[in-house]
Amino acid sequence: MDEKARFRRFAYGMVATIVLTVIAGIFFGSIGVTLALTVGLGATLLAGGGLGGKS
């Protein structure tokens, strides 16, 4: 996977994480924000959007 594709997946994951965090914060308060950040980070890493070395 080239760096451009990796960065695109990372960007999509971050946007989804921000949107999910705002929505969870509105409906569930601080515990929702914590869970949304955890889920968003996990989804970003599983999608291969991490900025680490090439696999």
Secondary structure, 3 states (H helix, E strand, C coil): CCHHHHHHHHHHHHHHHHHHHHHHHHHHCHHHHHHHHHHHHHHHHHCCCCCCCCC
